Amino acid sequence: MLNSLSKIDAAYIAGIVDGEGCIGIYRTGGHKRKDAARLSLRLTVGSTYKPLLNWLRSTTGIGGVCVHSSGGERNKPSWEWQARGRQAVELLFQLVPYVVIKEKQIHIACEFANSMGMGGRHELTPRTVVMREKMAQAIHKLNRRGGINAVR
């Protein structure tokens, strides 16, 4: 269950998400038909400093930490903290006043979550499927290296 964050923790986490995080909408499941594939929201933060990610987990009360890369001869190992779905959106709501760079992604993520309603899994209308696909494409475009994110 998501913890209620202090203003200081929310601001600090917003800075981490702005600098090292990714807010994405990803295709899940093995469906072959594009319109039948499920889309899900995921918030991730990657780092070579695992204590930071453990702090995120304990401070927010959500998500999990896993190995992202075991490193190699020239690289440090890295880890990733992930939160998904409703929990990710509820955390993002707490970060909104403090985020600078990923404000557009948060807006799209909240719209995406609202497109499902509060009831969880249910069949989507064709219009909603198209709308959610467009949201996934928009957030992907914003997340590209050298993308169109601008500091306000």
C-alpha positions as CSV (number, residue, x, y, z in Angstrom):
1,M,0.0,0.0,0.0
2,L,1.3,3.4,-0.9
3,N,2.5,5.6,1.9
4,S,1.5,9.2,2.2
5,L,4.7,11.2,1.6
6,S,6.0,14.2,3.3
7,K,6.6,17.3,1.1
8,I,10.3,16.8,1.4
9,D,10.2,13.1,0.4
10,A,7.8,13.9,-2.5
11,A,10.1,16.6,-3.8
12,Y,13.1,14.4,-3.5
13,I,11.5,11.5,-5.2
14,A,10.2,13.8,-8.0
15,G,13.8,14.9,-8.6
16,I,14.9,11.2,-8.7
17,V,12.1,10.4,-11.2
18,D,12.9,13.5,-13.3
19,G,16.6,12.6,-13.4
20,E,16.7,8.8,-13.4
21,G,13.2,7.6,-13.8
22,C,11.0,6.5,-16.7
23,I,7.2,6.7,-16.9
24,G,6.0,4.3,-19.6
25,I,3.1,2.5,-21.0
26,Y,4.1,-1.0,-22.2
27,R,2.5,-3.8,-24.1
28,T,2.1,-6.9,-22.0
29,G,0.9,-10.5,-22.7
30,G,1.5,-12.6,-25.7
31,H,-1.4,-11.4,-27.9
32,K,-0.7,-11.4,-31.6
33,R,-3.4,-8.9,-32.5
34,K,-2.3,-5.4,-31.9
35,D,-5.7,-4.2,-30.7
36,A,-6.1,-7.1,-28.3
37,A,-2.7,-6.7,-26.5
38,R,-2.9,-5.3,-23.0
39,L,-1.1,-2.1,-22.1
40,S,0.2,-1.4,-18.7
41,L,1.7,1.6,-16.9
42,R,5.1,1.3,-15.3
43,L,7.2,3.7,-13.3
44,T,10.9,2.7,-13.1
45,V,14.1,4.2,-11.6
46,G,17.4,2.7,-12.4
47,S,20.6,3.2,-10.5
48,T,24.0,1.6,-9.7
49,Y,23.4,2.7,-6.1
50,K,21.0,0.0,-4.7
51,P,20.5,1.7,-1.3
52,L,18.7,4.6,-3.1
53,L,16.2,2.1,-4.7
54,N,15.7,0.3,-1.4
55,W,15.0,3.7,0.1
56,L,12.4,4.4,-2.6
57,R,10.7,1.0,-1.8
58,S,10.6,1.6,1.9
59,T,9.6,5.3,1.7
60,T,6.8,4.8,-0.8
61,G,5.7,1.4,0.4
62,I,5.3,0.1,-3.1
63,G,7.2,-1.4,-5.9
64,G,10.2,-3.8,-5.9
65,V,13.9,-3.7,-6.6
66,C,15.5,-6.1,-9.1
67,V,18.8,-6.5,-10.9
68,H,18.8,-4.7,-14.1
69,S,22.3,-5.5,-15.3
70,S,24.9,-7.6,-13.6
71,G,27.6,-5.3,-14.9
72,G,30.6,-6.6,-16.6
73,E,34.3,-6.1,-16.9
74,R,33.9,-2.3,-17.3
75,N,30.5,-1.6,-15.9
76,K,29.0,-1.5,-12.4
77,P,26.0,-3.7,-11.7
78,S,22.7,-1.8,-11.8
79,W,19.3,-2.2,-10.2
80,E,15.8,-1.0,-11.0
81,W,12.9,-0.1,-8.8
82,Q,9.5,-0.6,-10.4
83,A,6.0,0.4,-9.5
84,R,3.1,-0.5,-11.8
85,G,-0.5,0.4,-12.5
86,R,-2.7,2.1,-10.0
87,Q,0.0,2.3,-7.3
88,A,2.4,4.0,-9.8
89,V,-0.3,6.6,-10.7
90,E,-1.2,7.2,-7.0
91,L,2.5,7.9,-6.4
92,L,2.7,10.2,-9.4
93,F,-0.2,12.2,-8.1
94,Q,1.9,13.0,-5.0
95,L,4.9,14.0,-7.2
96,V,3.0,16.4,-9.5
97,P,3.7,19.6,-7.6
98,Y,7.5,18.9,-7.7
99,V,8.2,17.3,-11.1
100,V,9.8,19.6,-13.7
101,I,10.9,17.4,-16.6
102,K,8.4,14.6,-16.7
103,E,5.2,16.6,-16.2
104,K,3.8,15.6,-19.6
105,Q,4.4,11.9,-19.0
106,I,2.6,12.1,-15.6
107,H,-0.4,13.8,-17.3
108,I,-0.6,11.0,-19.9
109,A,-0.1,8.3,-17.2
110,C,-3.1,9.7,-15.2
111,E,-5.3,9.9,-18.3
112,F,-4.3,6.3,-19.1
113,A,-5.2,5.1,-15.6
114,N,-8.5,7.0,-15.8
115,S,-9.4,5.3,-19.1
116,M,-9.8,2.0,-17.2
117,G,-12.0,3.3,-14.5
118,M,-11.8,2.1,-10.9
119,G,-13.1,-1.4,-11.5
120,G,-10.0,-3.0,-12.7
121,R,-10.2,-5.5,-15.6
122,H,-13.0,-5.1,-18.0
123,E,-13.5,-5.1,-21.8
124,L,-12.5,-1.9,-23.4
125,T,-14.5,-0.2,-26.2
126,P,-12.7,0.0,-29.6
127,R,-12.5,3.8,-29.1
128,T,-10.8,3.4,-25.7
129,V,-8.3,0.9,-27.2
130,V,-7.3,3.4,-29.9
131,M,-7.1,6.2,-27.3
132,R,-4.9,4.1,-25.0
133,E,-2.6,3.1,-27.9
134,K,-2.2,6.8,-28.8
135,M,-1.3,7.5,-25.2
136,A,1.4,4.8,-25.3
137,Q,2.8,6.3,-28.5
138,A,2.8,9.8,-27.0
139,I,4.6,8.8,-23.9
140,H,7.1,6.7,-25.9
141,K,7.9,9.8,-28.0
142,L,8.4,11.9,-24.9
143,N,10.8,9.3,-23.5
144,R,13.1,9.1,-26.5
145,R,16.6,10.3,-26.1
146,G,16.8,13.9,-27.2
147,G,13.0,13.9,-27.0
148,I,10.8,16.9,-26.6
149,N,10.8,17.3,-22.9
150,A,11.7,20.8,-21.9
151,V,12.3,22.3,-18.5
152,R,9.5,24.7,-17.6
